[in-house]
């Protein structure tokens, strides 16, 4: 999945011949999963129609401060547009528009929106060869970079004038690739490797029956997606579940039993920076597994159980550099039991769930957790969606590395 997926991108189009390429640029941004809102300079309307861009972006296109045609005094709020965006991209950025951006010459909606934007701003210059090399243009480039704006360099090729050289706007595919690479390089967990467990384990009784629990795996899958969205390389070891990750960069290792999950975790543990044990692993398994289906003969039936290997404790014993997070699902004396688990299993953080809290636990789209650190700092959270809880958990990881 592209790092642009779910991002709000404000595309500013100024009046150069390269504006004709923006239809394909919008299409590629949408294909990457971004939401796109287009703002056009008045001059750009001569090169590409708002109808084309509105159809591709599935959003109205703005080019004036107020809607003249409707005659109702409704104005297009440049402040709201600037605040809406996660990223602003100005492409093509002509010499005229770049000069206005650099000097605050606010005479159209595009420039007003640019000056209101609080997000990172990218610009893709497009102009003729001599204009691109002119000292005033170079000064605009320099000023905009000192503002923190990011330049997507122009490419060399045949220009509208017939000359061949530098000044051609980067091709839409290259603009999208530039955005993806630059954004990914700045994600807070870039370069970190995270191991996550999710779901239940099934402990076989015979070829048909098993001992399991009601875990859906959703919490672990949401954590994996959130970690990947923040730049981490993620290995998700999942017990039986119908779920799939949304971020296709996550490596999913499917297992069934506690022993298989134990083996998979230890295969990767030494190479990871963080381990988050969100799986509901069976504490016991049948001591003897029947090779054939057990027939229903007697009125009672007993199964001798034996303990499974404690995956989280084993990870705590072998912990070196890893930031280790465990989960605790309790029904009584929750805080004390969670504190004991932190010490016993050498954890850095525990995520406590209580089945006494409405909306928490297995099979719910929501969760209500309490974070307890290894120093026993207690941080209760309100009831949230599991996606939001996943964000809180990954924020704890980010805070650890930024401390």
N, C-alpha and C positions, 0 to 999 in steps of 0.2 A: 504494500500500500504506500502511496506517495505521502511524503510529509505534508503535502498541500491538502490532503484529505480533511475536510471539515473546516478548513481555514477560510476566512472572509477576505477576499482580495478586491481592492478598489483599483480598477484599471482606468487611468487617465490617458486620453488620446488627444494629441495635439495635431496641428494641421500640416502634416507632411505627406508625401506620396506613399510612404511606408504604412500609412494608416490602413491601406487596403489589406494588409496582412493581419490586422487585429481580429478579423472574423475567425481566422484559424487559431489565433492566440487564445481567444475566449473559449473556443471549442476544446483546445488542449487543456486549459485550466479546469474546465468543467469535467473533462474526462479524468483528470487527476483527483477529482473529488472536491474541488474548491467551490465556494459560493462566490459569484462574480457580480460586482456592481460597476457599471460603466459611467464615467463622467467625461464629456467631450468638450473640447474648446470649440468656439464658434467656427473657426476656420476648418476644423476637421470634418465638419458636416459636408464639405464639398468632396470628400474623398471616400467616405463610407457612410451608409445610412444608419440612423438610430434603430430603424425597424429590424435591420439585419442583426445588430448587436443585441437588441432586446429579445429577439427570438432565440438567439443562441444562449444568452445568459439567463433567460427566463426572469428577467427583472427590467423595470423601466429604465430608460437611459436618460440622463440629465445633461443639459448643456446650457441652461439659462438659470438666472436667479429666481425667476417666477414663471409660471405657466401662462404665457400670453394667450394661447388659443382658448383656454377654458374661461378666461376673463373673470375668474372668481377671486383673484388676489392671492391664490395659493402660491407660496414660495418654496423653493427647494433649499432645504436647510443644509448648508455646507458643513456646519459644525457637526451635525448628526452623522453626515456621511463620513467625515474624518474620524469620528470616534467609533463608528461601526467597524472599521477595518482592522484586521490583524496585520495586514501588509498593504502598502500602496505601491502600485507599479505604474510608471508613466512611460508609455511606449506607443508610438514614437515620441521621443522628446526632441523637439526642434530647437534650433539655436535661439529662436525668439522665446519659446517657453522656458528653456533653461535659464536664460537671462532674467526673465520675470521671477522664476523660482529663487534664483540667487540673490536678487535685489528687492524682493517683496513687492514687485509691481503687480498689484492685485486688481486686474481689470476684467476677470471672467470667473466663472464658477469653478473651473478646474484649478486655477491658482488659489482661490479662496479656500477650496477644499484641501489642497496641499498644505497651506499655511495652518489649517486647523488639525491636520492629522497628528496623532500621538504615536502612531505605529512606525515601524521601520519603513523607509521609502527607497524603492529601487527606481532607477531611470535608465532607459535604453536610448541613447542618442541616435538621431538619424538626420543626416544633412549631406551636402556635397563636400567633396574633398577639401577644398580651400577653406570652407566655412568650419569644418571640423578642426582644422589646424590653426585657425585664426586666434590671436592672443586673447581676444575677448571671450571666445568660446572656451579656451583653455582655462581662463580665469573663472568662468562659470563652473566648469568641472571641479576646479580646486575648491571654490567656495562651498559647493554642494557636498563635497566629501568632508569638509571641515564641519558641516552641519550634522554629519553622521549618515548622510544619504549614500546609497551604494550604487555605483555605476556598473552597468552591464555593457562592456566595451562594444563599440561598433565593429563590424566585420569589413573585410576588404572584398571588393567585387565591382561589378558594373553599376554605376549610379544613374539616376534619372537624367542627368545632364549628358550622359554618354561617356563621361570620363570613367576611368577604372582606378579605384583606390579605396582608402579607408573612409568610412562615413556611413556605410550601409547598415541599417538597423539589424541587429542580431536576428536570425531566423526564429520564428515562434518556438520551434522545438528546442533551440539552444537557450532561449530565454527561460523556458520552463525548467530545463536542466540546470541552468545557473541558479534559479530560485531554490530548487530542491537541494542542490549541493550546499549552497550558502546557509540555508535555514537549518539543514541537518547538522552542519558543522558547529552550530551554535546551540544545539539542544543540550540541556543540562546533564544528561546521562550519556552523552556521546563518549564512546570508548569504554563504557562499563558493561560488564557481562552479568546477567542476573538469572538465577535458577529459581523457578517457581513451581510449586506442586498444587494440584487442583483435583477436586472431585472425590468420590469415594474409592474404596478398594472392595473387590469382591473376593471372598475367601471360600473356595470350593468345598462343598460337602460331598457331592458326587458330580457326575457330568451334567446334571440338570440344575441342581440347587446350589445356593451359596448363602453366606452370611455377608450382609452389607449394611448400608445406612441410607438416609434420605438426601445426602448431599447431591446437589445438581452440578457443582463445579463452577457455577457462575462467578463467584467471588474471585477465584483464582484466574479464570479467563479474563475478567475485567482488569485485574492487576497486570496480567501479561500484556494486554493491549495498551494499557496506560504507560507501562514501562517502555514498550517499544515506541510509542508515540513521542516519548521524551528522549529518544535516541539510543536506548540501551539495546544490546544484543541479548535476546531473551530465549531461554530454553524452558519450555513448559512441559513438565511431566504430569500427565493427566490420567487419572483412573477412568473407568467406564462412564461416558457421558455423551449426549447427543450434540453437545456444543462444539462450535468451531470458532477460532480466533478471527477477529475482524482485520487485524494487521497481519498481512501475509509474510512479514519478515520474521515472525515468531516461529521458532523451531518447536514443533509439537512432538513429544514422545509419548505414545499411547501404551499404557500398561493396564493390568487387571488386578493383580494381587499386591499385598503389602510388600512381599519379598521382591517382586518385580520393580516396585517403586523405589525400594531401598537400593537395589542394584543400579537403577538408572540415576538416582541422585548421586551416588558415590562415583559413578562414571564421570560426572561433570563437575563435582563439587570443588575439586582442587583448582580448577581454572576460572572460577567465578569470583566476582567481587561481592555479590549480594545473594543471599538465599532467603526466600520467603515461602514458608511451609503453610500453605492454605488448605491442603488436602485434609479430608476427614479419613484418616487411616484406621483400619480395623485394629483394635488392641489385641484381639484373639482370633485364632483360626482353628479349624478342626485338626486334631492331631493326626487323624488318619482319614484320608480321602478315598472314598469308594471308587473303584474302577467302573462299576456299572450303577445304573440308577437303583437307589434303595427302594424296595417294594414296601407298600403300606400294609404291614401285617399285624403289628402289635398296637395296642391301644395307647401305649406310651413309647417314647423313643428318646434316647439319651445320646448326646454327642460330647465326647471328651475334647476340651479345648486346650490350646497352648498359646502362650504369649507370642505375638509377632515382634520382630525387631523394632525398636523405637528409632525411627528414622531421624527425628529432630534431635534426640539426645545424642545419637551417633555423630550428627553434623556438628553439634556443640563441642563434643570431645575432640574432633579433628580441626576445629576452627583455628585459622591462622589470621589471615587478613580480612576474612569475610564479615560483612554486616549481616547478622543473622536475626530474622524475624519469625516468630512463631505465632500461632493462633491458639486461643483457649476458648472452649465452649463449656460454660458452667451453668449449674442450676442453683447452687448455694455457696455461700462464703466465696463469692466470685473473686474479689480482689485478693484475698489471702492465698487462694489456690493459684491464682495467676502469678503472684509474687514468688511462690514456691517453685513454680514451673520455670520462671526466669533463672533462678539460681541453680536448680537441678539440671537444666539443659543448656546453661551457659549462653543465654540469649542476650541480644542487645535491645530488643523491643518485643513486646507481646501485644497482640490485638485481641482484646477480650470481648467475647460475645456472651450475653446472658439470655437463656431461653425464657427468663422471666420478663424480658422486654418485648412488648408487642411489636411485630414487624421485623424481628431479628431471627437469625437461625436459618435452618435449611428450607429450601423451596420458596423463598421469599425474594421479590425483586428489590427489597430494601434491606438495610442492616443498621444496627445501632451498636457502635463499638466504643470501647475505652482503650486508649493507648497507655501502656505502662512501660517506662524505660527501665534499663538495668539499674538505674539509680533510684528506682521506685517513684519517679515523677508520674503522677496520674493525670491524664487528660481525657475527660469524657467528651464524647461527640453526640450531637443530636441525631435523630433518625434521618437517614439519607438513602438515596438510591445506591445500589452497589457500585455503580460507575463512579459516583461521587466519593464513596468510601475508598475505592481504588486510587482515586486522585490524592486523597489524604495520605494514604499509605506511601505512595510514590513520592509525595512531597516530603515525607519523613526521610526517605532515602536521599533525596536531593539536599535536604538540610544537613544531613550527616556529612556529605562530601563538601559542602560549602562552609562548614563550621570552622 
